[in-house]
Every structure is written in C-alpha cells, then in structure tokens.
Amino acid sequence: MHLTQSTDLGLRVLMSLGAGTDRRSAAELADRLSVPPQHMAKIVQRLRRHGFVETARGRGGGVVLAPGAREATVGAIVRALEGPGEVVDCDSPPCPLRGGCRLRGALRAAQEAFLASLDGVRLRDLVTDPAEPLLLSLAPPAPSVPDAAGTPPEEG
C-alpha cells in the first residue's frame, strides 16, 4: 500500500507535536519539515478537522496536539487521512474483469491487514526514545526571555 504525501506529512506533524508540548506555527512546521507553507496549512487543517490537533490564531496561537491524540493508533490516523478508498479503482474506467476477478478482494484484504497492523501502534509509541530527541531537535530553540530588569539571559 502506498500512503499519499499528505498522509506521510500529517504523521510527521503529529510525531513532531507529540514529542513536545509547545505550540508551533504552521509556518514553523513547514520550515522544519521542508514543506511549502501553503501545503502545510492544508495538512494542519485536515488534522484539525479530524480532531488530532487544535489550532489558535494570533499572538500565542499555533498548532498543538489535541487532548487524547497521543493515544490514537497509527491505523486510525491513516484511515482518517487516506479516506475510504481502495488500493485499486476497478470502476473508473470500468474494468472488463470485474465480474469474475478476485484481485480486488485480495487487495482489499491486504489493505485491511496493513491497517490492522498499524492499529497496534499508538502515536505515543512513535514519539518516545530513541525518536524523541531527534523529533525535539526539529523544534527551534526556546526564545530568550529577559528578566524583570529587561536583561536577556546569558548565553551558555
């Protein structure tokens, strides 16, 4: 089975967000994952529509993993992002073998077996060691916060 680039990037976004707790802008995610910002905005909106992330606009806004999303299975995420399609399209154009072909059923069974194997993996399983440090390294360094006197912290 082949996943679309959008699903692949959606999984990467969820992994990146799942490794930390900080909000990230769609532009920042696009930069970190080397994706055009417009494409990332569409991916983030799809993830929001399916309830995997929450978004907020304006200062202090951004994208954050939705509550409970770390418990989602990769199979459920892939099903949501890929939709109900089959591996092959026997209807457009109509295949002359449709009446007696067993290939469609075999491919459907293989697709379900593929997704069932992903049901055993939760998002949280993908964001713990050894992947966690690498995923967190994709995040930009935390901004310097000046002290009460307005002096930035010392570089170390």
Backbone as a ProteinNet text record, in pm:
[ID]
protein_1_A
[PRIMARY]
MHLTQSTDLGLRVLMSLGAGTDRRSAAELADRLSVPPQHMAKIVQRLRRHGFVETARGRGGGVVLAPGAREATVGAIVRALEGPGEVVDCDSPPCPLRGGCRLRGALRAAQEAFLASLDGVRLRDLVTDPAEPLLLSLAPPAPSVPDAAGTPPEEG
[TERTIARY]
84.8	0	89	44.4	118.6	40.1	104.8	40.1	65.3	-31.6	-12.4	90.6	149.8	246.9	179.9	54.7	-18.2	-31.9	-61.9	-72	64.4	166.8	302.7	339.6	314.9	346.9	258.1	132.1	43.1	95.8	144.1	202.8	328	409.2	530.2	495.9	392.8	347.6	303.6	222.9	174.1	289.5	387	502.8	581.7	599.8	674.2	603.1	472.8	396.1	389.4	382.1	370.5	495.5	609.2	735.1	753.7	676.4	689.9	554.2	554	427.4	405.4	502.4	493.6	400.5	337.2	261.3	361.6	327.9	412.1	323.7	376.4	300.1	309	211.3	214.5	337.3	375.9	495.1	620.6	627.8	742.7	747.8	631.1	626.2	669.1	623.8	661	812.1	870.1	1014.7	1089.7	1049.4	1118.4	1106.2	994.9	972.4	997.2	1050.1	1084.4	965.8	856.5	732.2	688.6	632.1	580	474.2	477	382.8	235.4	199.4	59.4	17.2	107.8	77.9	63.4	152.9	145.9	15.4	-28.7	-154.8	-270.5	-271.7	-378.4	-370.3	-248.8	-230.9	-277.5	-239.9	-280.6	-433.1	-496.4	-642.5	-709	-652.8	-706.7	-691.9	-575.6	-553.5	-649.8	-676.9	-771.5	-913.8	-950.4	-1084.5	-1108.8	-1002.9	-1015.2	-994.2	-967.4	-955.2	-820.1	-717.6	-584.5	-505.7	-534.5	-466.4	-569.6	-525.6	-605.3	-524	-593	-524.3	-582	-498	-541	-468.4	-539.5	-480.3	-424.7	-341.3	-292.5	-173	-137.7	-23.2	-48.3	48.7	33.4	-43.3	-83.3	-157	-62.3	-114.5	-34.4	-107	-30.1	-82.5	-31.2	-119.6	-82	-158.4	-101.3	-167	-295.5	-403.9	-531.3	-524	-601.7	-604	-644	-571.9	-601.4	-539.9	-484.3	-429.5	-308.4	-233.5	-118.9	-162.5	-289.2	-341.1	-399.9	-410.4	-464.9	-372	-431	-348	-307.6	-193.9	-148.3	-247.9	-306.8	-409	-527.4	-574.5	-686.9	-649.1	-528	-481.5	-475.1	-415.2	-403.9	-542.2	-633	-768.9	-835	-819.1	-881	-821.6	-690.9	-625.1	-635.6	-634.5	-642.5	-786.4	-881.5	-1020.3	-1051.6	-1172.9	-1220.4	-1177.9	-1090.5	-1052.7	-986.8	-987.1	-923.5	-789.9	-710.3	-578.5	-590	-688.4	-710.3	-852.7	-870.9	-1003.5	-1051.2	-1142.3	-1192.2	-1310.4	-1354.5	-1475.3	-1450.1	-1332.6	-1309.3	-1171	-1159.1	-1265.3	-1307.2	-1427.2	-1474.5	-1382.3	-1341.1	-1252.4	-1336	-1294.5	-1371.3	-1364.8	-1274.2	-1261	-1345.2	-1415.6	-1488.1	-1576.5	-1646.5	-1741.6	-1679.6	-1559.3	-1500.9	-1364.9	-1323.5	-1189.7	-1187.9	-1083.4	-1066.6	-959	-896.4	-787.4	-835	-949.4	-999.1	-1018.2	-1076.3	-1096.6	-965.1	-869.2	-738.7	-667	-674.7	-610.9	-680.5	-811.7	-886.2	-844.8	-830.2	-787.5	-645.7	-557.9	-420.5	-419.2	-502.5	-510.1	-558.7	-659.5	-710.1	-606.5	-529.6	-423.8	-314.6	-281.9	-183.8	-230.9	-354.9	-408.7	-424.5	-463.2	-476.4	-341.6	-233.5	-101.2	-64.5	-112.8	-87.8	-176.5	-284.3	-369.9	-299.2	-192.3	-115.8	-11.1	-2.9	96.3	23.1	51.6	-8.7	89.9	35.9	121.1	224.6	184.7	280.1	399.4	377.9	487.1	591.1	549.7	639.4	720.8	683.5	747.7	831.8	850.5	936.5	1075	1170.9	1307.2	1304.1	1390.6	1500.1	1459.2	1334.4	1293.4	1275.6	1239.9	1207.7	1316.6	1444.2	1545.8	1557	1544.8	1551.8	1431.7	1313.8	1193.8	1202.8	1252	1264.6	1370.8	1470.9	1573.8	1519.1	1404.8	1341.2	1277.3	1256.8	1195.1	1299	1258.9	1354.3	1388.5	1502.7	1537.2	1434.2	1413.4	1317.5	1364.9	1272.7	1314.2	1369.5	1465.4	1523	1419.8	1404.6	1310.1	1389	1376.7	1450.7	1401.3	1490.9	1449.6	1367.6	1331.1	1245.1	1308.8	1442.6	1511.6	1527.5	1481.2	1490.6	1621.2	1702.7	1831.3	1811.1	1855.7	1840.5	1930.3	1891.6	1976.8	2109.4	2211.1	2344.4	2345.3	2422.2	2440.9	2534.5	2510.3	2594.3	2654.8
-117.8	0	123.7	224.6	349.1	459.9	529.1	641.6	768	857.8	984.3	1067.7	1162.1	1251.7	1330.8	1366	1440.4	1359.4	1231.7	1145.6	1129.9	1109.5	1097.9	1222.7	1339.4	1464.2	1484.4	1444.2	1452.7	1371.1	1251.9	1168.2	1234	1294.6	1361.6	1481.3	1555.4	1669.4	1619.6	1514.3	1460.5	1410.1	1346	1299.8	1417.9	1518.6	1636.8	1704.8	1721.6	1784.1	1693.8	1563.5	1468.7	1455.7	1493.1	1482.1	1596.8	1703.4	1817.8	1866.1	1978.6	2035	2176.1	2228.4	2365.8	2377	2494.5	2528.6	2561.6	2525	2559.7	2619.7	2714.7	2771.1	2675.6	2684.6	2603	2637.5	2764.7	2807	2743	2734.2	2671.7	2522.8	2456.2	2315	2294.8	2383.1	2374.3	2386.1	2480.7	2501.7	2380	2327.8	2214.1	2086.6	2071.6	1950.2	1972.3	2089.4	2122.7	2106.5	2172.6	2166.9	2309.7	2336.2	2470.8	2508	2631.9	2673.6	2653.6	2675.7	2658.3	2511.6	2420.9	2278.2	2238.7	2292	2261	2312.2	2430.8	2486	2391.4	2332.4	2237	2110.7	2063.3	1943.2	1969	2083.4	2118.5	2127.3	2184.2	2195.1	2057.5	1967	1829.6	1761.6	1779	1719.8	1779	1908.8	1974.2	1920.9	1909.5	1859.6	1719.4	1637.3	1501.1	1493.7	1606.5	1610	1570.7	1566.4	1528.4	1646.2	1767	1886.4	1994.7	2091.6	2211.2	2328.2	2427.8	2545.5	2670.6	2772.6	2903.6	3009	3116.4	3224.3	3332.7	3416.1	3533.9	3506.3	3610	3600.6	3489.8	3405.3	3293.7	3177.5	3190.2	3083.9	2980	2898.1	2794.9	2662.5	2558.4	2422.1	2342.2	2266.4	2180.6	2049.3	1942.5	1813.1	1820.1	1766.2	1765	1668.2	1696.3	1602.8	1463.1	1365.4	1226.8	1181.8	1272	1234.4	1141.8	1154.7	1064.5	918.6	897.3	760.6	706.7	791.1	747.2	643.5	544.4	446.3	501.9	456.1	498.3	450.3	334.2	284.9	379.8	430.2	524.3	654.9	700	824.4	806.8	696.5	671.3	657.1	585.2	571.8	708.2	793.4	926.3	1010.2	1007.5	1091.8	1036.6	906.1	845	833	825.4	809.1	664.2	639.7	502.9	437.8	497.1	442.8	306.8	240.9	109.9	124	17.5	17.4	37.2	-25.9	-11.3	38.3	107.2	155.7	73.3	-18	-106.8	-46.1	71.1	129	241.2	301.1	416.6	409.9	371.4	322.6	182.1	143.8	10.6	-99.9	-185.8	-296.3	-408.6	-461.1	-569.7	-700	-710	-833	-829.5	-719.6	-702.7	-820.8	-876	-983.3	-1107.6	-1145.9	-1270.2	-1254	-1133.6	-1109.5	-1122.4	-1184.9	-1199	-1106.1	-1030.1	-941.8	-833.3	-773.5	-664	-709.2	-825.1	-878.4	-907.4	-961.3	-991.6	-862.6	-759.8	-632.6	-563.2	-574.9	-517	-585.1	-718.2	-791.5	-751.1	-732.2	-690.6	-550	-461.1	-325.2	-326.3	-404.9	-414.2	-474.8	-573.5	-632.4	-529	-447.8	-340.9	-243.2	-198.2	-103.1	-166.8	-293.1	-362.2	-371.2	-389.8	-395	-258	-150.1	-15.9	16.9	-59.4	-39.3	-78.4	-154.6	-194.2	-91.3	18.6	122.5	252.1	308.5	436.8	550	668.8	784.6	798.9	775.9	789.3	694.8	578.4	483.3	537.8	629.3	683.2	802.5	858.5	982.6	967.9	845.4	823.3	782.1	769.3	731.4	607.2	599.5	687.9	802.9	807.2	911.1	1047.9	1050.9	1177.9	1284.1	1254.3	1359.5	1414.1	1326.7	1371.8	1459.3	1417.8	1497.6	1633.5	1635.7	1762.5	1852.3	1792.6	1874.1	1948.4	1905.7	1975.9	2105.3	2117.7	2238.4	2348.2	2472.8	2583.1	2601.5	2662.3	2687.2	2780.3	2762.3	2847	2990.7	3086.6	3226.8	3270.3	3361.4	3416.6	3506	3491.5	3572.6	3664.3	3795.7	3888.1	3877.7	3909.6	3911.6	4038.1	4060.4	4173.5	4307.1	4313.6	4437.7	4455.5	4356.8	4365	4312.9	4248	4195.1	4053.3	4027.3	3890.3	3794.5	3667.4	3569.5	3554.9	3512.8	3495.8	3372.6	3383.7	3267.8	3172.5	3042	2947.6	2849.2
0	0	0	-68.2	-78.1	-8.4	85.3	151.3	70.4	68.1	-0.5	74.4	4.9	67.6	180	161.7	263.6	392.7	381.1	499.2	565.3	485.9	538.4	618.1	561.3	630.7	753.1	743.5	859.2	976.2	947.3	1052.2	1110.8	1025.5	1073.5	1161.7	1123.4	1204.9	1341.7	1344.6	1471.7	1557.7	1496.5	1571.8	1627.8	1546.4	1591.3	1707.6	1695.9	1804.2	1927	1905	2015.4	2099.3	2043.3	2117.9	2215.7	2201.6	2291	2335.9	2402.7	2449.7	2397.1	2323.5	2275.4	2155.6	2145.6	2025.1	1916.4	1795.6	1681.4	1574.1	1501.8	1391.1	1272.4	1182.4	1061.2	978.8	978.4	903.9	962	1094	1158.9	1126.2	1131.7	1096.5	951.5	863.7	722.2	706.4	777.3	769.4	820.6	933.7	996	913.2	840.6	762.2	612.9	577.8	439.3	344	379.9	302.3	273.3	154.4	129.6	234.5	283.7	388.6	351.8	226	185.4	198.3	164	175.2	322.5	406.4	549.4	608.5	567.3	619.2	588.5	470.7	434.1	519.4	543	624.8	767.4	822.8	959.5	967.5	867.7	869.7	862.6	783.7	778.9	915.2	977.6	1109.8	1212	1202.5	1292.7	1269	1143.1	1108.6	1164.5	1167.7	1219.5	1370.6	1435.4	1580.6	1636.4	1552.3	1601.2	1655.4	1607.9	1656.9	1686.7	1765.3	1789.6	1738.1	1686.4	1633.8	1696.8	1704.6	1754.1	1672.2	1640.4	1562.1	1652.9	1592.6	1663.7	1751.9	1826.5	1916.9	2019.2	2035.9	2128.3	2068.1	1942.7	1875.3	1819.2	1734	1670.3	1670.2	1656.4	1645.9	1764.4	1824.5	1936.5	1922.1	1972	1969.6	2051.7	1999.5	2071.4	2188.7	2295	2407.5	2358.9	2403.6	2366.2	2234.9	2157.3	2026.3	2039.4	2148.4	2167.5	2179.2	2213.7	2227.2	2096.6	1995.2	1866.2	1804.1	1738.4	1669.3	1533.3	1486.8	1354.8	1249.3	1271.4	1178.2	1169.1	1282.8	1282.7	1214.2	1237.2	1174.2	1022.8	978.6	834.9	771.9	837.3	782.9	767.7	869.1	863.8	750.8	735.8	636.7	494.7	480.2	346.7	296.9	388.4	345.3	312.6	263.7	243.5	112.3	36.4	-94	-86.6	-201.4	-213.8	-283.9	-279.9	-341.8	-493.2	-553.9	-697.8	-721.2	-832.9	-870.4	-989.2	-962.1	-1066.1	-1141.9	-1099.4	-1156.3	-1256.5	-1253.5	-1340.1	-1403	-1526.2	-1613.5	-1570.9	-1605.2	-1563.7	-1616.3	-1525.8	-1563.1	-1624.7	-1739.4	-1802.2	-1723.2	-1626.5	-1546.6	-1419.1	-1394.4	-1266.8	-1230.2	-1324.6	-1294.9	-1235	-1275.6	-1227.6	-1163.2	-1136.9	-1083.5	-930.5	-882	-736.9	-683.5	-771.8	-730.9	-635.7	-665.5	-581.1	-436.9	-417.3	-281.8	-211.4	-285.4	-226.6	-186.4	-270.9	-238.9	-122.2	-116.1	-3.3	126.8	123.6	243.8	285	186.3	216.4	276.3	223.7	275.6	420.5	448.7	585.9	679.9	631.7	714.5	743.8	643.2	660.2	767.2	756.7	854.1	992.2	996.6	1125.1	1195.6	1119.2	1183.3	1240.7	1177.7	1230.2	1349.8	1368.4	1485.2	1614.8	1604.5	1722.3	1763.8	1690.4	1719	1750	1865.1	1902.8	1874	1854.7	1830.8	1941.1	2064.6	2177	2160.6	2096.4	2075.1	1977.7	1890.9	1789.5	1839.1	1951.9	1996.3	2122.3	2168.7	2284.3	2235.2	2328.1	2289.7	2202.1	2103.6	2067.7	1974	1930.1	1834.3	1899.4	2027.4	2093	2079.8	2108.7	2095.3	1952.2	1854.1	1715.5	1681.6	1723.2	1697.2	1765.7	1887.9	1959.6	1897.6	1832.5	1768.8	1647.5	1596.7	1485.7	1532.2	1662.7	1716.9	1728.2	1705.7	1721.5	1868.5	1897.3	2037.4	2101.1	2229	2301.1	2297.1	2280.5	2276.2	2411.2	2405.1	2528	2593.6	2722.6	2797.4	2889.3	2871.3	2957.9	3101.9	3195.5	3336.2	3363.7	3488.1	3524.9	3488.6	3486.7	3452.8	3302.6	3222.7	3078.2	3023.5	3108.8	3064.8	3012.4	2887.7	2836.3	2911.9	2918.6	2986.7	2916.1	2993.6	2936.9	2847.3	2738.3	2650.7	2719.5	2706.8	2777.8	2697.2
[MASK]
++++++++++++++++++++++++++++++++++++++++++++++++++++++++++++++++++++++++++++++++++++++++++++++++++++++++++++++++++++++++++++++++++++++++++++++++++++++++++++

